[in-house]
C-alpha cells in the first residue's frame, strides 16, 4: 500500500472517530439516538470509499463487487430516508455518501465504456 493510501486511511479513521464520538457523546432522548442500521451502513460506506481509492477493488470479482457496491449505496439511501426523523446527522451523512458513491461508480462506468 502506498504512502498516500496510508494517509487516507488514517484521515478517514479520524473522521470516523470524530463523527461517532460526536453522535454518541451528547445525551439524547431515545428518539434522537442513532440507529445501529444507520451507523452500520455509514461504516460500510466509508469502507467502500477506502477500498475505492486504494485500488484494492481491482482484485475482486467485478460482478460480485458491483452487486455489493450498489447494495450498499441503495441501503444507505433507504436507511437515510427512513431514519431521518430519528437522527438527522447520521441520515444526512448516509444520503450524502450514498450519492457520492453512486457518482463514483457511474463515472467509473462511463470512463471504462469509452
Biopython code that builds the backbone (N, CA, C, O; Angstrom):
import numpy as np
from Bio.PDB.StructureBuilder import StructureBuilder

atoms = [
    (1, "UNK", "N", (0.847, -1.164, 0.000)),
    (1, "UNK", "CA", (0.000, 0.000, 0.000)),
    (1, "UNK", "C", (0.897, 1.233, 0.000)),
    (1, "UNK", "O", (1.921, 1.272, 0.682)),
    (2, "UNK", "N", (0.502, 2.221, -0.764)),
    (2, "UNK", "CA", (1.327, 3.409, -0.895)),
    (2, "UNK", "C", (1.168, 4.328, 0.320)),
    (2, "UNK", "O", (0.300, 4.140, 1.172)),
    (3, "UNK", "N", (2.032, 5.311, 0.356)),
    (3, "UNK", "CA", (2.033, 6.258, 1.463)),
    (3, "UNK", "C", (0.752, 7.085, 1.486)),
    (3, "UNK", "O", (0.193, 7.337, 2.553)),
    (4, "UNK", "N", (0.282, 7.510, 0.304)),
    (4, "UNK", "CA", (-0.957, 8.292, 0.259)),
    (4, "UNK", "C", (-2.155, 7.452, 0.687)),
    (4, "UNK", "O", (-3.097, 7.973, 1.284)),
    (5, "UNK", "N", (-2.125, 6.157, 0.385)),
    (5, "UNK", "CA", (-3.198, 5.274, 0.841)),
    (5, "UNK", "C", (-3.229, 5.178, 2.355)),
    (5, "UNK", "O", (-4.300, 5.176, 2.961)),
    (6, "UNK", "N", (-2.052, 5.097, 2.966)),
    (6, "UNK", "CA", (-1.985, 5.052, 4.430)),
    (6, "UNK", "C", (-2.465, 6.360, 5.057)),
    (6, "UNK", "O", (-3.162, 6.352, 6.071)),
    (7, "UNK", "N", (-2.088, 7.472, 4.449)),
    (7, "UNK", "CA", (-2.544, 8.765, 4.960)),
    (7, "UNK", "C", (-4.058, 8.872, 4.843)),
    (7, "UNK", "O", (-4.723, 9.364, 5.754)),
    (8, "UNK", "N", (-4.604, 8.409, 3.712)),
    (8, "UNK", "CA", (-6.046, 8.475, 3.528)),
    (8, "UNK", "C", (-6.773, 7.582, 4.533)),
    (8, "UNK", "O", (-7.812, 7.970, 5.067)),
    (9, "UNK", "N", (-6.240, 6.401, 4.791)),
    (9, "UNK", "CA", (-6.840, 5.528, 5.796)),
    (9, "UNK", "C", (-6.827, 6.186, 7.173)),
    (9, "UNK", "O", (-7.808, 6.109, 7.913)),
    (10, "UNK", "N", (-5.717, 6.829, 7.512)),
    (10, "UNK", "CA", (-5.609, 7.497, 8.804)),
    (10, "UNK", "C", (-6.597, 8.653, 8.913)),
    (10, "UNK", "O", (-7.253, 8.812, 9.943)),
    (11, "UNK", "N", (-6.710, 9.461, 7.862)),
    (11, "UNK", "CA", (-7.628, 10.601, 7.886)),
    (11, "UNK", "C", (-9.075, 10.124, 7.958)),
    (11, "UNK", "O", (-9.874, 10.692, 8.701)),
    (12, "UNK", "N", (-9.421, 9.091, 7.197)),
    (12, "UNK", "CA", (-10.780, 8.563, 7.262)),
    (12, "UNK", "C", (-11.081, 7.967, 8.632)),
    (12, "UNK", "O", (-12.208, 8.066, 9.118)),
    (13, "UNK", "N", (-10.086, 7.354, 9.251)),
    (13, "UNK", "CA", (-10.273, 6.832, 10.604)),
    (13, "UNK", "C", (-10.528, 7.968, 11.585)),
    (13, "UNK", "O", (-11.398, 7.854, 12.448)),
    (14, "UNK", "N", (-9.783, 9.057, 11.464)),
    (14, "UNK", "CA", (-10.001, 10.202, 12.350)),
    (14, "UNK", "C", (-11.381, 10.815, 12.139)),
    (14, "UNK", "O", (-12.054, 11.175, 13.105)),
    (15, "UNK", "N", (-11.805, 10.935, 10.880)),
    (15, "UNK", "CA", (-13.139, 11.467, 10.598)),
    (15, "UNK", "C", (-14.198, 10.574, 11.216)),
    (15, "UNK", "O", (-15.157, 11.053, 11.821)),
    (16, "UNK", "N", (-14.015, 9.281, 11.059)),
    (16, "UNK", "CA", (-14.969, 8.326, 11.619)),
    (16, "UNK", "C", (-15.033, 8.438, 13.138)),
    (16, "UNK", "O", (-16.120, 8.424, 13.716)),
    (17, "UNK", "N", (-13.888, 8.548, 13.780)),
    (17, "UNK", "CA", (-13.855, 8.660, 15.243)),
    (17, "UNK", "C", (-14.567, 9.928, 15.696)),
    (17, "UNK", "O", (-15.357, 9.887, 16.640)),
    (18, "UNK", "N", (-14.301, 11.058, 15.037)),
    (18, "UNK", "CA", (-14.945, 12.306, 15.436)),
    (18, "UNK", "C", (-16.457, 12.260, 15.224)),
    (18, "UNK", "O", (-17.213, 12.779, 16.045)),
    (19, "UNK", "N", (-16.901, 11.646, 14.137)),
    (19, "UNK", "CA", (-18.342, 11.565, 13.885)),
    (19, "UNK", "C", (-19.015, 10.661, 14.902)),
    (19, "UNK", "O", (-20.061, 11.011, 15.449)),
    (20, "UNK", "N", (-18.422, 9.499, 15.160)),
    (20, "UNK", "CA", (-19.030, 8.567, 16.112)),
    (20, "UNK", "C", (-19.041, 9.161, 17.513)),
    (20, "UNK", "O", (-20.038, 9.039, 18.226)),
    (21, "UNK", "N", (-17.956, 9.796, 17.915)),
    (21, "UNK", "CA", (-17.915, 10.427, 19.242)),
    (21, "UNK", "C", (-18.926, 11.565, 19.311)),
    (21, "UNK", "O", (-19.607, 11.723, 20.324)),
    (22, "UNK", "N", (-19.032, 12.354, 18.252)),
    (22, "UNK", "CA", (-19.992, 13.454, 18.246)),
    (22, "UNK", "C", (-21.427, 12.987, 18.297)),
    (22, "UNK", "O", (-22.266, 13.613, 18.945)),
    (23, "UNK", "N", (-21.718, 11.887, 17.616)),
    (23, "UNK", "CA", (-23.094, 11.386, 17.597)),
    (23, "UNK", "C", (-23.464, 10.759, 18.931)),
    (23, "UNK", "O", (-24.574, 10.961, 19.423)),
    (24, "UNK", "N", (-22.550, 10.003, 19.522)),
    (24, "UNK", "CA", (-22.875, 9.276, 20.740)),
    (24, "UNK", "C", (-22.591, 10.044, 22.028)),
    (24, "UNK", "O", (-23.091, 9.649, 23.081)),
    (25, "UNK", "N", (-21.811, 11.124, 21.989)),
    (25, "UNK", "CA", (-21.386, 11.768, 23.226)),
    (25, "UNK", "C", (-22.481, 12.597, 23.885)),
    (25, "UNK", "O", (-22.586, 12.611, 25.111)),
    (26, "UNK", "N", (-23.283, 13.275, 23.108)),
    (26, "UNK", "CA", (-24.318, 14.120, 23.698)),
    (26, "UNK", "C", (-25.428, 13.266, 24.276)),
    (26, "UNK", "O", (-25.812, 12.245, 23.706)),
    (27, "UNK", "N", (-25.922, 13.691, 25.385)),
    (27, "UNK", "CA", (-27.061, 12.975, 25.987)),
    (27, "UNK", "C", (-28.301, 13.311, 25.180)),
    (27, "UNK", "O", (-28.669, 14.475, 25.018)),
    (28, "UNK", "N", (-28.926, 12.273, 24.686)),
    (28, "UNK", "CA", (-30.115, 12.465, 23.868)),
    (28, "UNK", "C", (-31.220, 11.582, 24.405)),
    (28, "UNK", "O", (-30.969, 10.588, 25.086)),
    (29, "UNK", "N", (-32.431, 11.954, 24.094)),
    (29, "UNK", "CA", (-33.523, 11.069, 24.458)),
    (29, "UNK", "C", (-33.568, 9.919, 23.456)),
    (29, "UNK", "O", (-32.828, 9.920, 22.472)),
    (30, "UNK", "N", (-34.423, 8.951, 23.703)),
    (30, "UNK", "CA", (-34.424, 7.740, 22.878)),
    (30, "UNK", "C", (-34.829, 8.018, 21.442)),
    (30, "UNK", "O", (-34.475, 7.251, 20.546)),
    (31, "UNK", "N", (-35.559, 9.091, 21.203)),
    (31, "UNK", "CA", (-35.975, 9.379, 19.836)),
    (31, "UNK", "C", (-34.798, 9.858, 18.990)),
    (31, "UNK", "O", (-34.766, 9.592, 17.789)),
    (32, "UNK", "N", (-33.844, 10.547, 19.574)),
    (32, "UNK", "CA", (-32.744, 11.115, 18.811)),
    (32, "UNK", "C", (-31.502, 10.236, 18.767)),
    (32, "UNK", "O", (-30.485, 10.657, 18.217)),
    (33, "UNK", "N", (-31.550, 9.039, 19.324)),
    (33, "UNK", "CA", (-30.383, 8.162, 19.266)),
    (33, "UNK", "C", (-30.216, 7.621, 17.854)),
    (33, "UNK", "O", (-31.203, 7.278, 17.204)),
    (34, "UNK", "N", (-28.992, 7.541, 17.374)),
    (34, "UNK", "CA", (-28.794, 6.969, 16.038)),
    (34, "UNK", "C", (-29.035, 5.467, 16.061)),
    (34, "UNK", "O", (-28.708, 4.785, 17.032)),
    (35, "UNK", "N", (-29.604, 4.971, 14.994)),
    (35, "UNK", "CA", (-29.884, 3.539, 14.929)),
    (35, "UNK", "C", (-28.616, 2.783, 14.554)),
    (35, "UNK", "O", (-27.700, 3.343, 13.952)),
    (36, "UNK", "N", (-28.576, 1.527, 14.910)),
    (36, "UNK", "CA", (-27.430, 0.697, 14.537)),
    (36, "UNK", "C", (-27.364, 0.505, 13.031)),
    (36, "UNK", "O", (-26.276, 0.374, 12.469)),
    (37, "UNK", "N", (-28.522, 0.488, 12.372)),
    (37, "UNK", "CA", (-28.533, 0.373, 10.912)),
    (37, "UNK", "C", (-27.847, 1.579, 10.276)),
    (37, "UNK", "O", (-27.056, 1.430, 9.345)),
    (38, "UNK", "N", (-28.151, 2.765, 10.778)),
    (38, "UNK", "CA", (-27.552, 3.972, 10.219)),
    (38, "UNK", "C", (-26.046, 4.002, 10.391)),
    (38, "UNK", "O", (-25.314, 4.314, 9.451)),
    (39, "UNK", "N", (-25.585, 3.680, 11.579)),
    (39, "UNK", "CA", (-24.141, 3.676, 11.842)),
    (39, "UNK", "C", (-23.459, 2.541, 11.077)),
    (39, "UNK", "O", (-22.360, 2.721, 10.553)),
    (40, "UNK", "N", (-24.106, 1.369, 11.011)),
    (40, "UNK", "CA", (-23.522, 0.235, 10.289)),
    (40, "UNK", "C", (-23.382, 0.498, 8.802)),
    (40, "UNK", "O", (-22.350, 0.188, 8.207)),
    (41, "UNK", "N", (-24.417, 1.070, 8.199)),
    (41, "UNK", "CA", (-24.347, 1.393, 6.771)),
    (41, "UNK", "C", (-23.320, 2.493, 6.532)),
    (41, "UNK", "O", (-22.614, 2.475, 5.523)),
    (42, "UNK", "N", (-23.233, 3.442, 7.446)),
    (42, "UNK", "CA", (-22.228, 4.501, 7.327)),
    (42, "UNK", "C", (-20.813, 3.924, 7.345)),
    (42, "UNK", "O", (-19.959, 4.350, 6.567)),
    (43, "UNK", "N", (-20.566, 2.964, 8.224)),
    (43, "UNK", "CA", (-19.246, 2.327, 8.279)),
    (43, "UNK", "C", (-18.959, 1.539, 7.002)),
    (43, "UNK", "O", (-17.832, 1.558, 6.507)),
    (44, "UNK", "N", (-19.956, 0.852, 6.468)),
    (44, "UNK", "CA", (-19.771, 0.132, 5.201)),
    (44, "UNK", "C", (-19.474, 1.095, 4.053)),
    (44, "UNK", "O", (-18.659, 0.792, 3.181)),
    (45, "UNK", "N", (-20.126, 2.237, 4.050)),
    (45, "UNK", "CA", (-19.874, 3.221, 3.008)),
    (45, "UNK", "C", (-18.457, 3.783, 3.110)),
    (45, "UNK", "O", (-17.789, 3.972, 2.093)),
    (46, "UNK", "N", (-18.002, 4.048, 4.321)),
    (46, "UNK", "CA", (-16.621, 4.513, 4.484)),
    (46, "UNK", "C", (-15.621, 3.451, 4.044)),
    (46, "UNK", "O", (-14.588, 3.774, 3.458)),
    (47, "UNK", "N", (-15.923, 2.186, 4.324)),
    (47, "UNK", "CA", (-15.063, 1.097, 3.874)),
    (47, "UNK", "C", (-15.007, 1.041, 2.352)),
    (47, "UNK", "O", (-13.939, 0.815, 1.783)),
    (48, "UNK", "N", (-16.135, 1.242, 1.689)),
    (48, "UNK", "CA", (-16.145, 1.252, 0.226)),
    (48, "UNK", "C", (-15.321, 2.404, -0.334)),
    (48, "UNK", "O", (-14.624, 2.238, -1.335)),
    (49, "UNK", "N", (-15.393, 3.563, 0.298)),
    (49, "UNK", "CA", (-14.599, 4.706, -0.172)),
    (49, "UNK", "C", (-13.111, 4.402, -0.040)),
    (49, "UNK", "O", (-12.332, 4.689, -0.949)),
    (50, "UNK", "N", (-12.718, 3.827, 1.083)),
    (50, "UNK", "CA", (-11.303, 3.483, 1.283)),
    (50, "UNK", "C", (-10.861, 2.440, 0.264)),
    (50, "UNK", "O", (-9.786, 2.567, -0.323)),
    (51, "UNK", "N", (-11.676, 1.412, 0.046)),
    (51, "UNK", "CA", (-11.326, 0.383, -0.937)),
    (51, "UNK", "C", (-11.261, 0.955, -2.345)),
    (51, "UNK", "O", (-10.425, 0.534, -3.146)),
    (52, "UNK", "N", (-12.126, 1.900, -2.655)),
    (52, "UNK", "CA", (-12.142, 2.506, -3.986)),
    (52, "UNK", "C", (-10.868, 3.295, -4.256)),
    (52, "UNK", "O", (-10.279, 3.165, -5.329)),
    (53, "UNK", "N", (-10.438, 4.103, -3.307)),
    (53, "UNK", "CA", (-9.280, 4.955, -3.540)),
    (53, "UNK", "C", (-7.947, 4.235, -3.350)),
    (53, "UNK", "O", (-6.928, 4.713, -3.848)),
    (54, "UNK", "N", (-7.919, 3.127, -2.660)),
    (54, "UNK", "CA", (-6.669, 2.385, -2.522)),
    (54, "UNK", "C", (-6.505, 1.335, -3.615)),
    (54, "UNK", "O", (-5.520, 0.596, -3.617)),
    (55, "UNK", "N", (-7.455, 1.261, -4.540)),
    (55, "UNK", "CA", (-7.424, 0.375, -5.706)),
    (55, "UNK", "C", (-7.358, -1.101, -5.323)),
    (55, "UNK", "O", (-6.846, -1.912, -6.095)),
    (56, "UNK", "N", (-7.851, -1.451, -4.178)),
    (56, "UNK", "CA", (-7.956, -2.855, -3.787)),
    (56, "UNK", "C", (-9.119, -3.505, -4.523)),
    (56, "UNK", "O", (-9.157, -4.725, -4.687)),
    (57, "UNK", "N", (-10.061, -2.690, -4.963)),
    (57, "UNK", "CA", (-11.249, -3.224, -5.635)),
    (57, "UNK", "C", (-10.928, -3.881, -6.966)),
    (57, "UNK", "O", (-11.737, -4.662, -7.468)),
    (58, "UNK", "N", (-9.782, -3.593, -7.550)),
    (58, "UNK", "CA", (-9.418, -4.200, -8.829)),
    (58, "UNK", "C", (-9.144, -5.693, -8.688)),
    (58, "UNK", "O", (-9.188, -6.426, -9.675)),
    (59, "UNK", "N", (-8.862, -6.147, -7.476)),
    (59, "UNK", "CA", (-8.557, -7.560, -7.250)),
    (59, "UNK", "C", (-9.809, -8.408, -7.051)),
    (59, "UNK", "O", (-9.732, -9.636, -7.091)),
    (60, "UNK", "N", (-10.962, -7.771, -6.836)),
    (60, "UNK", "CA", (-12.198, -8.506, -6.575)),
    (60, "UNK", "C", (-12.870, -8.922, -7.871)),
    (60, "UNK", "O", (-12.566, -8.392, -8.941)),
    (61, "UNK", "N", (-13.795, -9.885, -7.764)),
    (61, "UNK", "CA", (-14.639, -10.259, -8.890)),
    (61, "UNK", "C", (-15.526, -9.061, -9.230)),
    (61, "UNK", "O", (-16.188, -8.510, -8.350)),
    (62, "UNK", "N", (-15.542, -8.660, -10.492)),
    (62, "UNK", "CA", (-16.202, -7.418, -10.867)),
    (62, "UNK", "C", (-17.717, -7.472, -10.659)),
    (62, "UNK", "O", (-18.304, -6.520, -10.145)),
    (63, "UNK", "N", (-18.343, -8.560, -11.046)),
    (63, "UNK", "CA", (-19.794, -8.666, -10.898)),
    (63, "UNK", "C", (-20.198, -8.684, -9.428)),
    (63, "UNK", "O", (-21.143, -8.002, -9.032)),
    (64, "UNK", "N", (-19.490, -9.456, -8.628)),
    (64, "UNK", "CA", (-19.802, -9.518, -7.200)),
    (64, "UNK", "C", (-19.596, -8.161, -6.533)),
    (64, "UNK", "O", (-20.387, -7.754, -5.682)),
    (65, "UNK", "N", (-18.533, -7.466, -6.924)),
    (65, "UNK", "CA", (-18.261, -6.167, -6.327)),
    (65, "UNK", "C", (-19.296, -5.131, -6.754)),
    (65, "UNK", "O", (-19.684, -4.287, -5.947)),
    (66, "UNK", "N", (-19.751, -5.177, -8.010)),
    (66, "UNK", "CA", (-20.805, -4.254, -8.453)),
    (66, "UNK", "C", (-22.094, -4.470, -7.677)),
    (66, "UNK", "O", (-22.754, -3.513, -7.275)),
    (67, "UNK", "N", (-22.448, -5.730, -7.469)),
    (67, "UNK", "CA", (-23.658, -6.031, -6.692)),
    (67, "UNK", "C", (-23.504, -5.528, -5.266)),
    (67, "UNK", "O", (-24.433, -4.931, -4.723)),
    (68, "UNK", "N", (-22.349, -5.758, -4.647)),
    (68, "UNK", "CA", (-22.092, -5.277, -3.288)),
    (68, "UNK", "C", (-22.130, -3.753, -3.230)),
    (68, "UNK", "O", (-22.705, -3.177, -2.307)),
    (69, "UNK", "N", (-21.517, -3.102, -4.214)),
    (69, "UNK", "CA", (-21.452, -1.639, -4.263)),
    (69, "UNK", "C", (-22.857, -1.038, -4.308)),
    (69, "UNK", "O", (-23.199, -0.181, -3.492)),
    (70, "UNK", "N", (-23.668, -1.493, -5.268)),
    (70, "UNK", "CA", (-24.999, -0.913, -5.420)),
    (70, "UNK", "C", (-25.913, -1.278, -4.257)),
    (70, "UNK", "O", (-26.809, -0.505, -3.915)),
    (71, "UNK", "N", (-25.703, -2.440, -3.642)),
    (71, "UNK", "CA", (-26.493, -2.806, -2.467)),
    (71, "UNK", "C", (-26.214, -1.849, -1.316)),
    (71, "UNK", "O", (-27.138, -1.414, -0.628)),
    (72, "UNK", "N", (-24.952, -1.524, -1.106)),
    (72, "UNK", "CA", (-24.600, -0.599, -0.022)),
    (72, "UNK", "C", (-25.087, 0.813, -0.335)),
    (72, "UNK", "O", (-25.525, 1.529, 0.566)),
    (73, "UNK", "N", (-25.015, 1.221, -1.603)),
    (73, "UNK", "CA", (-25.498, 2.555, -1.973)),
    (73, "UNK", "C", (-27.006, 2.668, -1.746)),
    (73, "UNK", "O", (-27.475, 3.636, -1.148)),
    (74, "UNK", "N", (-27.757, 1.685, -2.221)),
    (74, "UNK", "CA", (-29.218, 1.731, -2.067)),
    (74, "UNK", "C", (-29.614, 1.591, -0.598)),
    (74, "UNK", "O", (-30.545, 2.257, -0.144)),
    (75, "UNK", "N", (-28.919, 0.735, 0.147)),
    (75, "UNK", "CA", (-29.251, 0.600, 1.570)),
    (75, "UNK", "C", (-28.938, 1.887, 2.326)),
    (75, "UNK", "O", (-29.649, 2.234, 3.269)),
    (76, "UNK", "N", (-27.896, 2.594, 1.931)),
    (76, "UNK", "CA", (-27.598, 3.881, 2.556)),
    (76, "UNK", "C", (-28.688, 4.906, 2.299)),
    (76, "UNK", "O", (-29.053, 5.669, 3.193)),
    (77, "UNK", "N", (-29.209, 4.925, 1.073)),
    (77, "UNK", "CA", (-30.309, 5.838, 0.774)),
    (77, "UNK", "C", (-31.573, 5.462, 1.545)),
    (77, "UNK", "O", (-32.255, 6.330, 2.090)),
    (78, "UNK", "N", (-31.880, 4.170, 1.589)),
    (78, "UNK", "CA", (-33.095, 3.730, 2.280)),
    (78, "UNK", "C", (-33.005, 4.011, 3.776)),
    (78, "UNK", "O", (-33.943, 4.546, 4.367)),
    (79, "UNK", "N", (-31.882, 3.653, 4.387)),
    (79, "UNK", "CA", (-31.722, 3.894, 5.829)),
    (79, "UNK", "C", (-31.706, 5.390, 6.113)),
    (79, "UNK", "O", (-32.276, 5.835, 7.108)),
    (80, "UNK", "N", (-31.059, 6.172, 5.251)),
    (80, "UNK", "CA", (-31.019, 7.619, 5.455)),
    (80, "UNK", "C", (-32.386, 8.262, 5.393)),
    (80, "UNK", "O", (-32.681, 9.176, 6.162)),
    (81, "UNK", "N", (-33.227, 7.791, 4.479)),
    (81, "UNK", "CA", (-34.563, 8.371, 4.351)),
    (81, "UNK", "C", (-35.483, 7.880, 5.468)),
    (81, "UNK", "O", (-36.251, 8.663, 6.028)),
    (82, "UNK", "N", (-35.410, 6.601, 5.792)),
    (82, "UNK", "CA", (-36.324, 6.045, 6.804)),
    (82, "UNK", "C", (-36.009, 6.546, 8.210)),
    (82, "UNK", "O", (-36.927, 6.753, 9.004)),
    (83, "UNK", "N", (-34.747, 6.743, 8.530)),
    (83, "UNK", "CA", (-34.356, 7.130, 9.890)),
    (83, "UNK", "C", (-34.109, 8.630, 10.021)),
    (83, "UNK", "O", (-33.463, 9.066, 10.973)),
    (84, "UNK", "N", (-34.616, 9.425, 9.074)),
    (84, "UNK", "CA", (-34.317, 10.852, 9.062)),
    (84, "UNK", "C", (-34.855, 11.560, 10.299)),
    (84, "UNK", "O", (-34.181, 12.434, 10.846)),
    (85, "UNK", "N", (-36.051, 11.203, 10.750)),
    (85, "UNK", "CA", (-36.601, 11.912, 11.909)),
    (85, "UNK", "C", (-35.976, 11.461, 13.224)),
    (85, "UNK", "O", (-36.075, 12.175, 14.222)),
    (86, "UNK", "N", (-35.330, 10.286, 13.248)),
    (86, "UNK", "CA", (-34.678, 9.834, 14.478)),
    (86, "UNK", "C", (-33.349, 10.538, 14.702)),
    (86, "UNK", "O", (-33.063, 10.983, 15.813)),
    (87, "UNK", "N", (-32.538, 10.641, 13.661)),
    (87, "UNK", "CA", (-31.245, 11.304, 13.790)),
    (87, "UNK", "C", (-30.879, 11.915, 12.447)),
    (87, "UNK", "O", (-30.590, 11.201, 11.486)),
    (88, "UNK", "N", (-30.893, 13.222, 12.389)),
    (88, "UNK", "CA", (-30.676, 13.930, 11.136)),
    (88, "UNK", "C", (-29.221, 13.831, 10.693)),
    (88, "UNK", "O", (-28.952, 13.733, 9.496)),
    (89, "UNK", "N", (-28.286, 13.853, 11.622)),
    (89, "UNK", "CA", (-26.866, 13.862, 11.272)),
    (89, "UNK", "C", (-26.474, 12.583, 10.551)),
    (89, "UNK", "O", (-25.886, 12.640, 9.471)),
    (90, "UNK", "N", (-26.788, 11.443, 11.124)),
    (90, "UNK", "CA", (-26.419, 10.164, 10.513)),
    (90, "UNK", "C", (-27.173, 9.964, 9.204)),
    (90, "UNK", "O", (-26.618, 9.424, 8.247)),
    (91, "UNK", "N", (-28.422, 10.389, 9.154)),
    (91, "UNK", "CA", (-29.203, 10.235, 7.927)),
    (91, "UNK", "C", (-28.635, 11.081, 6.797)),
    (91, "UNK", "O", (-28.530, 10.613, 5.664)),
    (92, "UNK", "N", (-28.269, 12.319, 7.097)),
    (92, "UNK", "CA", (-27.685, 13.177, 6.057)),
    (92, "UNK", "C", (-26.343, 12.631, 5.587)),
    (92, "UNK", "O", (-26.037, 12.685, 4.395)),
    (93, "UNK", "N", (-25.539, 12.108, 6.506)),
    (93, "UNK", "CA", (-24.270, 11.501, 6.110)),
    (93, "UNK", "C", (-24.497, 10.285, 5.223)),
    (93, "UNK", "O", (-23.797, 10.108, 4.226)),
    (94, "UNK", "N", (-25.467, 9.444, 5.572)),
    (94, "UNK", "CA", (-25.762, 8.268, 4.753)),
    (94, "UNK", "C", (-26.227, 8.665, 3.358)),
    (94, "UNK", "O", (-25.780, 8.086, 2.368)),
    (95, "UNK", "N", (-27.110, 9.637, 3.271)),
    (95, "UNK", "CA", (-27.614, 10.069, 1.970)),
    (95, "UNK", "C", (-26.495, 10.699, 1.151)),
    (95, "UNK", "O", (-26.351, 10.395, -0.033)),
    (96, "UNK", "N", (-25.706, 11.567, 1.763)),
    (96, "UNK", "CA", (-24.627, 12.256, 1.051)),
    (96, "UNK", "C", (-23.573, 11.272, 0.543)),
    (96, "UNK", "O", (-23.147, 11.362, -0.609)),
    (97, "UNK", "N", (-23.155, 10.348, 1.380)),
    (97, "UNK", "CA", (-22.135, 9.384, 0.962)),
    (97, "UNK", "C", (-22.704, 8.419, -0.072)),
    (97, "UNK", "O", (-21.974, 7.978, -0.960)),
    (98, "UNK", "N", (-23.990, 8.081, 0.020)),
    (98, "UNK", "CA", (-24.604, 7.229, -0.997)),
    (98, "UNK", "C", (-24.585, 7.916, -2.358)),
    (98, "UNK", "O", (-24.302, 7.283, -3.376)),
    (99, "UNK", "N", (-24.885, 9.196, -2.372)),
    (99, "UNK", "CA", (-24.845, 9.934, -3.637)),
    (99, "UNK", "C", (-23.425, 10.023, -4.188)),
    (99, "UNK", "O", (-23.220, 9.892, -5.395)),
    (100, "UNK", "N", (-22.454, 10.242, -3.322)),
    (100, "UNK", "CA", (-21.057, 10.296, -3.774)),
    (100, "UNK", "C", (-20.618, 8.950, -4.335)),
    (100, "UNK", "O", (-19.957, 8.899, -5.372)),
    (101, "UNK", "N", (-20.977, 7.856, -3.660)),
    (101, "UNK", "CA", (-20.612, 6.526, -4.151)),
    (101, "UNK", "C", (-21.292, 6.218, -5.476)),
    (101, "UNK", "O", (-20.685, 5.603, -6.352)),
    (102, "UNK", "N", (-22.542, 6.637, -5.635)),
    (102, "UNK", "CA", (-23.237, 6.425, -6.903)),
    (102, "UNK", "C", (-22.566, 7.214, -8.024)),
    (102, "UNK", "O", (-22.430, 6.711, -9.139)),
    (103, "UNK", "N", (-22.146, 8.442, -7.739)),
    (103, "UNK", "CA", (-21.457, 9.251, -8.748)),
    (103, "UNK", "C", (-20.122, 8.620, -9.117)),
    (103, "UNK", "O", (-19.771, 8.572, -10.296)),
    (104, "UNK", "N", (-19.371, 8.135, -8.132)),
    (104, "UNK", "CA", (-18.100, 7.463, -8.424)),
    (104, "UNK", "C", (-18.293, 6.263, -9.337)),
    (104, "UNK", "O", (-17.547, 6.088, -10.300)),
    (105, "UNK", "N", (-19.290, 5.436, -9.041)),
    (105, "UNK", "CA", (-19.498, 4.241, -9.849)),
    (105, "UNK", "C", (-19.982, 4.597, -11.248)),
    (105, "UNK", "O", (-19.556, 3.975, -12.221)),
    (106, "UNK", "N", (-20.860, 5.581, -11.365)),
    (106, "UNK", "CA", (-21.319, 5.984, -12.693)),
    (106, "UNK", "C", (-20.180, 6.583, -13.513)),
    (106, "UNK", "O", (-20.076, 6.315, -14.710)),
    (107, "UNK", "N", (-19.333, 7.385, -12.889)),
    (107, "UNK", "CA", (-18.161, 7.911, -13.601)),
    (107, "UNK", "C", (-17.229, 6.786, -14.029)),
    (107, "UNK", "O", (-16.683, 6.809, -15.132)),
    (108, "UNK", "N", (-17.049, 5.812, -13.161)),
    (108, "UNK", "CA", (-16.207, 4.671, -13.498)),
    (108, "UNK", "C", (-16.787, 3.896, -14.671)),
    (108, "UNK", "O", (-16.049, 3.476, -15.562)),
    (109, "UNK", "N", (-18.098, 3.705, -14.678)),
    (109, "UNK", "CA", (-18.738, 3.004, -15.790)),
    (109, "UNK", "C", (-18.636, 3.798, -17.085)),
    (109, "UNK", "O", (-18.387, 3.220, -18.143)),
    (110, "UNK", "N", (-18.824, 5.116, -17.020)),
    (110, "UNK", "CA", (-18.723, 5.938, -18.224)),
    (110, "UNK", "C", (-17.299, 5.974, -18.766)),
    (110, "UNK", "O", (-17.098, 5.933, -19.980)),
    (111, "UNK", "N", (-16.321, 6.050, -17.886)),
    (111, "UNK", "CA", (-14.924, 6.102, -18.330)),
    (111, "UNK", "C", (-14.501, 4.782, -18.951)),
    (111, "UNK", "O", (-13.821, 4.772, -19.977)),
    (112, "UNK", "N", (-14.891, 3.673, -18.350)),
    (112, "UNK", "CA", (-14.472, 2.378, -18.891)),
    (112, "UNK", "C", (-15.232, 1.994, -20.151)),
    (112, "UNK", "O", (-14.778, 1.126, -20.896)),
    (113, "UNK", "N", (-16.378, 2.619, -20.408)),
    (113, "UNK", "CA", (-17.125, 2.284, -21.618)),
    (113, "UNK", "C", (-16.637, 3.055, -22.832)),
    (113, "UNK", "O", (-17.067, 2.760, -23.947)),
    (114, "UNK", "N", (-15.761, 4.023, -22.661)),
    (114, "UNK", "CA", (-15.258, 4.807, -23.799)),
    (114, "UNK", "C", (-14.290, 4.012, -24.631)),
    (114, "UNK", "O", (-13.771, 4.518, -25.626)),
]
sb = StructureBuilder()
sb.init_structure("model")
sb.init_model(0)
sb.init_chain("A")
sb.init_seg("    ")
for serial, (resi, resn, name, xyz) in enumerate(atoms, 1):
    if name == "N":
        sb.init_residue(resn, " ", resi, " ")
    sb.init_atom(name, np.array(xyz, "f"), 0.0, 1.0, " ", f" {name:<3s}", serial, name[0])
structure = sb.get_structure()
